[in-house]
């Protein structure tokens, strides 16, 4: 008798916990930050031609896509969002993928969806696990979009390389003369600086600047 009582009590506790903890409606919420510009984000998220390039699965019709048995149909596209339906097993999610500026040089993509039809209490547990599996697939789709957009060849049509320019080198020769230096002394100084500049490499571009006082005087006794 006690055993039956504890079994019934356990079932009641599980049902109560499911009622309290599990959401009433199946909900998908995924987001991902991608290193790309707003312009590129809109180009590939809110146009059908953009979807055709990055979609990781197959295209089955006009605005109809499939990924690992999950069916996607696009309802509407705006400047910053794509509204769609997602069908997986017995669940049908209405939602949108949107983007907005995140940190400098990146955009955050959000996929939010809800199944407004499956609200029965006794299906909450099974729908919860089905929703989690579907949410993982949504994460895979967003990750595929990330890999696509962060490759410059896909986003811009060519690869971008970042390099560092070397600092300018300034060569200085300073001397003090009791009288105004002769032309030969000046030429010798220039030749020395040219040789030093040439030792930096044959392709180095050099320029010389010689500063002399306009007038020099000496005191004699």
C-alpha positions in Angstrom: 0.0 0.0 0.0 2.8 2.4 0.9 4.6 1.5 -2.3 1.5 2.5 -4.4 1.2 5.7 -2.4 4.8 6.7 -3.1 4.3 5.9 -6.8 1.2 8.1 -7.0 2.9 10.8 -5.0 5.9 10.8 -7.4 3.7 11.1 -10.4 1.8 14.0 -8.9 5.1 15.7 -8.1 6.4 15.2 -11.7 3.2 16.6 -13.1 3.2 19.6 -10.8 6.9 20.3 -11.6 6.1 20.1 -15.3 3.2 22.5 -14.9 5.3 25.0 -13.0 8.7 24.8 -14.7 8.0 24.0 -18.3 6.8 26.8 -20.6 3.1 26.7 -21.6 4.1 27.1 -25.3 7.1 25.7 -27.1 9.6 28.6 -27.5 12.8 28.9 -29.5 15.3 31.7 -28.6 18.8 31.7 -30.1 21.3 34.5 -30.7 24.8 34.8 -32.1 27.2 37.7 -32.6 28.8 37.7 -36.1 31.8 39.9 -37.2 30.1 41.6 -40.1 28.6 45.0 -41.0 25.0 46.0 -41.0 25.0 46.3 -44.8 26.3 42.7 -45.3 23.9 41.4 -42.6 20.9 42.8 -44.5 22.2 41.7 -47.8 22.3 38.0 -46.9 19.5 37.9 -44.2 16.7 39.9 -45.7 16.9 38.9 -49.4 16.0 35.5 -51.0 19.2 35.7 -53.2 21.2 36.0 -50.0 19.6 33.0 -48.4 20.3 30.9 -51.5 24.0 31.5 -51.0 24.5 30.8 -47.3 21.7 28.3 -46.5 23.4 25.1 -45.2 20.6 22.7 -46.3 18.6 22.5 -49.5 16.1 24.8 -51.2 12.9 23.0 -52.0 10.8 25.8 -53.6 10.2 29.5 -53.7 11.2 30.7 -50.2 11.1 27.1 -49.1 14.1 25.5 -47.4 15.0 22.3 -45.6 17.7 21.4 -43.1 18.0 18.0 -41.6 14.3 17.4 -41.8 13.4 20.8 -40.5 11.2 22.8 -43.0 11.5 26.5 -43.3 9.2 28.8 -45.2 9.7 32.5 -45.4 6.6 34.7 -45.0 8.0 38.2 -45.2 11.3 40.2 -45.3 11.8 43.7 -44.0 14.9 45.9 -43.7 16.1 44.2 -40.5 14.1 41.0 -40.1 12.9 37.8 -41.9 9.6 36.4 -40.7 9.2 32.6 -41.2 7.6 29.4 -40.2 9.6 26.4 -39.0 8.1 22.9 -39.0 9.6 20.0 -37.1 7.8 16.8 -36.2 4.4 18.0 -34.9 5.6 21.5 -34.0 5.1 24.6 -36.1 6.9 27.7 -34.9 6.1 31.2 -36.1 9.0 33.6 -35.6 11.6 35.9 -37.0 15.4 36.3 -37.5 16.5 39.8 -36.9 19.9 41.6 -36.6 21.1 44.7 -35.0 24.5 46.4 -34.4 26.4 44.8 -31.6 30.0 45.7 -30.7 32.1 47.7 -33.2 32.4 45.8 -36.4 29.9 43.1 -35.5 26.1 42.4 -35.6 24.0 40.2 -33.4 21.5 37.9 -35.0 18.4 36.7 -33.0 16.1 33.9 -33.9 12.9 34.0 -31.8 9.9 31.7 -32.4 6.9 30.2 -30.6 4.4 27.4 -31.3 1.0 28.9 -30.4 -0.9 25.7 -31.2 0.7 23.1 -29.0 -0.4 24.3 -25.5 -1.8 21.1 -24.1 -0.6 20.4 -20.6 0.1 16.7 -21.1 2.3 17.3 -24.1 4.5 19.8 -22.4 7.2 17.3 -21.5 7.5 15.7 -25.0 7.2 19.1 -26.7 9.9 20.5 -24.4 12.5 17.9 -25.5 11.4 18.2 -29.2 11.8 22.0 -28.9 15.3 21.6 -27.5 16.3 19.4 -30.4 14.9 22.0 -32.8 16.7 24.8 -31.0 20.0 23.0 -31.5 19.3 22.8 -35.3 18.5 26.6 -35.2 21.9 27.1 -33.5 23.6 25.1 -36.3 21.9 27.2 -38.9 23.1 30.5 -37.3 26.6 29.1 -36.9 26.6 28.3 -40.6 25.6 31.9 -41.3 28.4 33.1 -39.1 31.1 31.0 -40.9 29.7 32.2 -44.3 29.7 36.0 -43.4 33.0 36.0 -41.7 34.7 34.8 -44.8 35.5 37.9 -46.8 35.3 36.0 -50.1 31.6 35.3 -49.4 30.7 38.7 -47.9 32.7 41.0 -50.3 33.7 38.8 -53.2 37.4 39.0 -52.4 39.8 38.3 -49.6 40.9 41.2 -47.4 44.5 41.2 -46.0 45.6 43.3 -43.1 49.3 44.4 -42.9 51.5 46.8 -41.1 53.4 49.7 -42.7 56.9 50.2 -41.4 57.7 53.5 -39.6 59.6 56.2 -41.3 63.3 56.3 -40.3 64.8 59.7 -39.7 68.6 60.0 -40.0 70.3 63.0 -38.4 73.8 64.3 -38.4 74.6 67.1 -36.0 78.0 69.0 -35.9 79.2 72.3 -34.5 81.7 74.4 -36.6 83.6 77.5 -35.5 83.0 79.0 -38.9 80.5 78.5 -41.7 81.1 75.0 -43.1 82.5 74.7 -46.6 80.6 73.1 -49.5 82.9 70.1 -49.2 82.0 69.6 -45.6 78.3 69.8 -46.4 78.7 67.3 -49.3 80.6 64.9 -47.1 77.8 65.0 -44.5 75.2 64.4 -47.2 77.1 61.5 -48.6 77.4 59.9 -45.2 73.6 60.2 -44.7 72.9 58.8 -48.1 75.1 55.8 -47.4 73.3 55.2 -44.1 69.9 55.4 -45.8 71.0 53.1 -48.5 72.0 50.5 -46.0 68.3 50.2 -45.0 67.6 48.5 -48.3 67.7 49.1 -52.0 64.0 50.0 -52.2 64.0 52.5 -49.5 62.8 56.0 -50.4 64.9 58.7 -48.7 64.8 62.5 -48.4 67.4 64.7 -47.0 67.0 68.0 -45.1 70.0 70.1 -44.3 69.6 73.0 -41.8 72.2 75.7 -41.5 72.1 79.1 -39.8 71.5 82.1 -42.1 74.4 83.9 -40.6 77.4 82.9 -38.5 79.8 85.3 -36.7 83.0 84.8 -34.7 84.5 86.9 -32.0 88.2 87.6 -32.3 90.5 89.5 -30.1 
